Amino acid sequence: MNATSHETPADPGRVVLLTTSHRVAPGLLSWPAWQALRDADEVLCADGGHPQLPYLGEAGISVDIAAPIAERLVESCAGGRSVVVVATAEGEPGLTDGLARMAGSGRVRMPELELLPASYDLPGARLLDLVRVMDRIRLQCPWSSRRTHEDLAKYGLEEAYELVEAIEEGDREEMREELGDVLLQVIFHARIAEEHRDAPFSVDDVAAGIVAKLIHRHPHVFGEETATTAEEVEGHWLRSKAVEKRRASVTEGVPLGQPGLALAAKLASRVRTAGLDVPLPPVEGVGYDLLALAVRAEGEGVDPEAALRAAARSYRDAIKEAERRAGEPASPSASHPRPR
């Protein structure tokens, strides 16, 4: 009886494409990434200035500075070897395209291919990009480098109104864009504020301030108090705010420059939440009629500004329809009435 021998095909090895985020401090890599690097027979990186290289060197990992070529990588992995490619910022599209072509040909036994993210962006990481871009624009753009807080004030109002319009129209794409425009105003003002000679502050100071405020005003989330209803949450907020501001009147902090209906509703809200009984001025006139309507709307839980804008949009549509009808040519029967 003849024995039949079976040859075991050689292990084709493994290629690991290691990606990192520039928004995470170099050296802060995931444990699987460190394991892959330590177990690798060869580590390549095309960028000699890659920010991870000094930290890999400190960890005792030798990195060859060379552009990874698909054919060479496949050859290097023969016999079960493992090669790690530390990807550049572009992500090595030439390498991945080359490997895809080789795999698609069917003529080459390909090594195991793995994409291994070594660091991940945290939520909000793209805000760091926005800060960096704003820094560059402030330094290099002839228009942006000369803007002041006063110059930008009107744009803040315009962008806020455009955001409100997008929300009321239910346009999700427009809302995303307008939120970006509002955020730009915040970043722009904070960047300008850094340059103040006597009282500078940065976007980090702005963020730190609102974080501290949110934590302080949500003791039911970050402290020992409890709240199970929206009304209890509002009570916590108002008590915390009163302690912080130490205001002598509920009207303090209400901006008088806001639209009239919103101003009237805000004052009515302060009166209601304070439990005060303040009758409306017994004066007649359009302004006082509007004041009474705004107070009534606030008491009924209606935003008078939003309600008026909705009515104005309906009026706008009616105007457009009237214009359309007025622009239509008259029908023959309307132009030449039949004789009786």
Sequence and secondary structure as in RCSB ss.txt:
>XXXX:A:sequence
MNATSHETPADPGRVVLLTTSHRVAPGLLSWPAWQALRDADEVLCADGGHPQLPYLGEAGISVDIAAPIAERLVE
SCAGGRSVVVVATAEGEPGLTDGLARMAGSGRVRMPELELLPASYDLPGARLLDLVRVMDRIRLQCPWSSRRTHE
DLAKYGLEEAYELVEAIEEGDREEMREELGDVLLQVIFHARIAEEHRDAPFSVDDVAAGIVAKLIHRHPHVFGEE
TATTAEEVEGHWLRSKAVEKRRASVTEGVPLGQPGLALAAKLASRVRTAGLDVPLPPVEGVGYDLLALAVRAEGE
GVDPEAALRAAARSYRDAIKEAERRAGEPASPSASHPRPR
>XXXX:A:secstr
             EEEEEE  TTS TT   HHHHHHHHH SEEEES TT TTHHHHHHTT   EE    HHHHHH
HTTTT EEEEE  TT  HHHHHHHHHHHHHSSS   EEEEEESS   TTTHHHHHHHHHHHHHHH TTGGG  HH
HHHHHHHHHHHHHHHHHHHT HHHHHHHHHHHHHHHHHHHHHHTT SSS   HHHHHHHHHHHHHHT HHHHSS 
   SHHHHHHHHHHHHHHHH  SSTTTT  TTS HHHHHHHHHHHHHHHT         SHHHHHHHHHHHHHHT
T  HHHHHHHHHHHHHHHHHHHHHHHHS   HHHHS    
